[in-house]
Amino acid sequence: MAQRTRTSLRLRLLVATVALLALALAAAAMAFERVARSVVVDAVHSHLAARAKEVHEAVVRFQGERALTVRNWAEAEAMQMSLDTGDPKFAEDYLRRTIQDQGGAIGAAALLAPDGEIRAAVRAAPGAAPRGIGLGEMRGIVVDLPGLAHAGQGAAVTADVVPLARLLRGAPEGNALVLTAPVRDFAGDLCGYVVGAVTRDALARLLGEVSGRDGDYRPVVADAAGALTFSTPGIDAAALAPVLAVPAGTPGTLERLEPAGGDPALAVRTQAATAAPRWATLMLVPERVAYGKLTWLRVVLGLLYAGVLLAAAGAGVAAVRQASRPLVDVSASMARVSRGDLTARVHAEYRDELGDLVRSFNVMVEEVARSRDELQRTEALRREVQIAHQIQTAILPVSPAVPGYEVAARMKPADDVGGDLYDILAFEDGFWVLVGDVSGHGINSGLVMMMAQAAAYGAIAEDPRCSPRHVIAAVNRVVHENVRRRMGRDDYLTLMAARHLGDGRFVAAGAHQPIFVVRGPGAVEVVDSPGPWVGLTAGVPPGVTEYEFQVGPGELLCLVTDGMLEAPAAGGELFGEDRLAQVLGDLHGASAPQALGTVFSAVEAFAASQEDDMTTVVLRRKNDDR
């Protein structure tokens, strides 16, 4: 047995040591990777932001340079001469010569009359041609460009994104950046416009030059309305659509994009430019490329992790062998305790943590022994309380019955033993009804209740025709002698003793809760029960008076203790006499058991908790008095 215990203990300690080390290494590896990932993310964020800013500035600068070119064209003397003479040759020759200087940045240019009619138009020639190509067939065509109105209102150069076909008929479909500058005469009056179209291919070549050979980082530039979107050469607008469909994030922050049908990517976007068409740049890189450097880190960490675990396992075996020896003594002692031997102790011959363990074990066994003794005493007390409860319930009338009446009664104690009492004592020529309530509740109140009930029964059994005042006096003598003088306690009780005189007449004495008599539907008479409390003084209590009340055929008599009337709701409101009278008013014609159940149900539904013993006695006078 000891060998098996030692083997099991060593194995568990070894497994626990290796498991804890594995958890620690795993946590360290996760923390390291998280830091590394954070560093990589910060680096990617910084690089993306810098590249996005670089591309954005290049596009804005490129547009500004082209705008300056178009403005210079508008100020050229050739434009004024063509507009003044009506001969397009001056403007066409000038534009054919200068458009090639843009290296394909401006794909087409035109001179317009104030009404938008094309006076001269050229397009850039392919390759290394020295001059552009004239477009004589475009002369006389009136074009409608949004920039004409703004240029005519004094703007130096306006920029708009419109379909290129609106300027040049037969041009391929697609939008272009159209720059418009006004042409003014020597007096400053508007006499025409010069427009230049920057195509999407020209803008894409610009991004290709700025991006260089770094193909993993891809710029995407778009105007504010998204009408003109371009990236590096070879990427069409359809390929950019899934990226642009992702909701835009905050400019300058690192975003994770998951375009439909594409791989996740990390991106940083710039703030839109202030000048039209308000270019905004999105620089993105595939997520697998950005996090590619983390792969080899995981491999290195995995190898290091396995090596440390192997070394730790070897060291753990040696340490566990030494540490498990004293623990076997504790294990053997615990086995004795589990079999019920609480005299088992471990000799305190160890120091440090093992010594603390031994001392704690010995203290634990002592506490267990003490707790077992306390539990046995508590169990004995519980059995005594149970016996007291059985005695109390046994002396209550089980099925009270008196001639001419239906009787129903119930007592619900707040504790195991209650302090309320009730009794129905039947004799040949009448019967007695007793209802009382001892101060407080619990075992002490239950003992006082049984004293009072025994004293009342003794007085009535000796002379069933005695007066209720005589019964109250007898109970007072017994309670005062036993409780006040012998037990030294200050318990008291309220008690009402009522004797049935016949024909529904009752004479009663003793102070208790009001008496409720249900005369008819909604008609409830409340009879006060005046008198002193019982047990406070020796002899006959001063102020004991007798009073009478009548119960007619079919009427209900209801007697309750304060636990019913003072049942509290959640807000502190008490059930009260008025609410009880309202409940009883609806019970005319009900049987005594039905009335008892209804009263208890109403009180229990109203009360948030039971604070005191609750007792109710209901008598219903039969119509035939039999």
KAPEKA-V451111 format. One line per field, one symbol per residue. ss: DSSP state (@ for helix, = for strand, . for the rest). A space follows every 10 residues. Layout:
ss = ???
This chain:
ss = .@@@@@@@@@ @@@@@@@@@@ @@@@@@@@@@ @@@@@@@@@@ @@@@@@@@@@ @@@@@@@@@@ @@@@@@@@@@ @@@@@.@@@@ @@@@@...@@ @@@@@@@@@@ @@.....=== ===...==== ===....... ..==.@@@.. .=....@@@@ @@....==== ===@@@.... ....====== ====.....= ========.@ @@@@@@@@@@ @.....==== ==......== ......@@@@ @@@@@..... ....===... ....=====. .........= ======@@@@ ..@@@@@@@@ @@@@@@@@@@ @@@@@@@@@@ @@@@@@@@@@ @@@@@@@@.. .......... .@@@@@@@@@ @@@@@@@@@@ @@@@@@@@@@ @@@@@@@@@@ @@@@@..... .=..====== ==.......= =======..= ========.. ..@@@@@@@@ @@@@@@@@@@ @@.....@@@ @@@@@@@@@@ @@@@@@.... ..======== ==..=====. ....====== ..=====... ...=...... .....===== .....===== .@@@@..=.. ...=.@@@@@ @@@@@..... .@@@@@@@@@ @@@@@@.... ...======= =.....
